Amino acid sequence: MPDRRAFLKFLAGSPLLAGLLPFRDALMQQTAESVISSPAEAINVFEFEVAARKALPPAHFGYMATGVDSDATLKANREGFSHYDLRPRRLVDVSRIDLSTELFGVKWESPIVISPVGSQKAFHPEGEIAVAKAAQAKRTLQILSTVATSSVEDVTSARGGPIWYQLYTTNKWEGTQKMVKRAEAAGCPVLVFTVDLPAGRNTETQELFRRNDTRQCSNCHSAAPGATYRRKPMFDGIDATSIALASPALTWEFVRRLKDLTSMKLVLKGIETHEDAALCLENGVDGIIVSNHGGRAEESGRATIDCLPEVVKAVDGRIPVLVDGGFRRGTDIFKALAMGARAICIGRPYIWGLSAFGQPGVERVLDILRRELDLVMRQCGTRSLREISPAFIADSWRRG
Ligand SMILES: Cc1cc2nc3c(=O)[nH]c(=O)nc-3n(C[C@H](O)[C@H](O)[C@H](O)COP(=O)(O)O)c2cc1C
């Protein structure tokens, strides 16, 4: 036994292994010291993660925190930002700053968008409704998930204005059709079709956290076929027993079919290569979200910020390119804007805020990120998003 302990100690101290330690181990080791007790106390968005960990049952925290396999892509999304340095310019009058951006003819005060995240009542009793109210208070664009725990009608009403609707297809066209028409009728101007989960996924970290949860999951979650979806309002009136969200047979033909079905703008979420960006253009797609599902799709190992330049280049300004994955700092956002993103989306950070404090938590996360972006824009001598160009990024990425 002492030998084993000594060996483990040796392993933990090994610098080689330290770099390879899975992200989940770092999470497991997080202590509850210095947990904020109100949103106002937070000095950065990371503090909400610790507070969410304390607030949530382990299984629910694990569902949110997980990547796939060894969480390498999840980690890469964060590390990717360190591949790029800033080139600030001096002596520019930055007393007035404009953070606004434009998406499909609508002007938004800031380029920070709320990514679709499923099952938000697993994080807070008010779930998507609390997020919608925060989005309204902070005049922020919200994208609602197909597997939301509130309906598109209720969230639109709580938001007090249109939201974008994210689509997972069902394995029956009639189900997809119903859902798309419902989003359209609720006033959604944009349909975000997520294309990065054709074949399921291996969410090991989620399983590890679930194993550590002493509660009876079966009290709330039934294992019956379709039970998960029957509880989700967007599946009302759709045969839930035949639903399979991972649709292995989907091709670009389906994208054209969707385009013909709806008058909403069609954005594809989950594009990572210039080849697929070119196919988006060929198939009439109106916008792209460069995304790897927050490291929850395939274990590509590649950060979305590293994917962004090739997509932007292929698109060449013809349609808006957004990006998500690992955005936690104003400087992260600035880098993506400099590389040509029209806006960036956040997933986990607002879920941390929601989990710990409900609507005020989400509001504070949005405030912090906006404040940090404002600060780095001034520090770099850029007064509007138009002025944030590739020239503000150090040469290293352009050589690559
Ligand atoms: C708990 C959780 C649930 C998610 N659910 C969905 C979903 O229903 N639909 C979808 O397109 N993306 C979903 N995503 C991915 C997010 O939209 C987004 O791509 C990702 O969270 C961005 O990375 P970040 O969390 O590092 O900000 C989910 C992400 C998380 C963390």
The ligand as an SDF file (V2000), in Angstrom:
LIG
                    3D

 31 33  0  0  0  0  0  0  0  0999 V2000
  -24.6520   21.3140  -20.9970 C   0  0  0  0  0  0  0  0  0  0  0  0
  -24.5490   21.6510  -22.4430 C   0  0  0  0  0  0  0  0  0  0  0  0
  -25.6280   21.3820  -23.2780 C   0  0  0  0  0  0  0  0  0  0  0  0
  -25.5770   21.7260  -24.6290 C   0  0  0  0  0  0  0  0  0  0  0  0
  -26.6850   21.5350  -25.3940 N   0  0  0  0  0  0  0  0  0  0  0  0
  -26.6470   21.8940  -26.6970 C   0  0  0  0  0  0  0  0  0  0  0  0
  -27.8100   21.7670  -27.5050 C   0  0  0  0  0  0  0  0  0  0  0  0
  -28.8620   21.3520  -27.0410 O   0  0  0  0  0  0  0  0  0  0  0  0
  -27.7100   22.1290  -28.8070 N   0  0  0  0  0  0  0  0  0  0  0  0
  -26.5520   22.6020  -29.3610 C   0  0  0  0  0  0  0  0  0  0  0  0
  -26.5060   22.9080  -30.5520 O   0  0  0  0  0  0  0  0  0  0  0  0
  -25.4400   22.7630  -28.5960 N   0  0  0  0  0  0  0  0  0  0  0  0
  -25.4770   22.4240  -27.3030 C   0  0  0  0  0  0  0  0  0  0  0  0
  -24.3510   22.6180  -26.5240 N   0  0  0  0  0  0  0  0  0  0  0  0
  -23.1650   23.2500  -27.1150 C   0  0  0  0  0  0  0  0  0  0  0  0
  -23.2350   24.7690  -26.9820 C   0  0  0  0  0  0  0  0  0  0  0  0
  -24.2310   25.3090  -27.7900 O   0  0  0  0  0  0  0  0  0  0  0  0
  -21.9040   25.4340  -27.3720 C   0  0  0  0  0  0  0  0  0  0  0  0
  -21.5370   24.9820  -28.6530 O   0  0  0  0  0  0  0  0  0  0  0  0
  -20.7730   25.1790  -26.3760 C   0  0  0  0  0  0  0  0  0  0  0  0
  -21.2670   25.0970  -25.0620 O   0  0  0  0  0  0  0  0  0  0  0  0
  -19.7380   26.2940  -26.4870 C   0  0  0  0  0  0  0  0  0  0  0  0
  -18.6310   26.0150  -25.7060 O   0  0  0  0  0  0  0  0  0  0  0  0
  -18.4150   26.5890  -24.2130 P   0  0  0  0  0  0  0  0  0  0  0  0
  -19.3340   25.8220  -23.3330 O   0  0  0  0  0  0  0  0  0  0  0  0
  -16.9850   26.2980  -23.9560 O   0  0  0  0  0  0  0  0  0  0  0  0
  -18.7260   28.0610  -24.2400 O   0  0  0  0  0  0  0  0  0  0  0  0
  -24.3990   22.3050  -25.1690 C   0  0  0  0  0  0  0  0  0  0  0  0
  -23.3240   22.5760  -24.3210 C   0  0  0  0  0  0  0  0  0  0  0  0
  -23.3950   22.2720  -22.9730 C   0  0  0  0  0  0  0  0  0  0  0  0
  -22.2430   22.6190  -22.0930 C   0  0  0  0  0  0  0  0  0  0  0  0
  1  2  1  0
  2  3  1  0
  2 30  2  0
  3  4  2  0
  4  5  1  0
  4 28  1  0
  5  6  2  0
  6  7  1  0
  6 13  1  0
  7  8  2  0
  7  9  1  0
  9 10  1  0
 10 11  2  0
 10 12  1  0
 12 13  2  0
 13 14  1  0
 14 15  1  0
 14 28  1  0
 15 16  1  0
 16 17  1  0
 16 18  1  0
 18 19  1  0
 18 20  1  0
 20 21  1  0
 20 22  1  0
 22 23  1  0
 23 24  1  0
 24 25  2  0
 24 26  1  0
 24 27  1  0
 28 29  2  0
 29 30  1  0
 30 31  1  0
M  END
$$$$
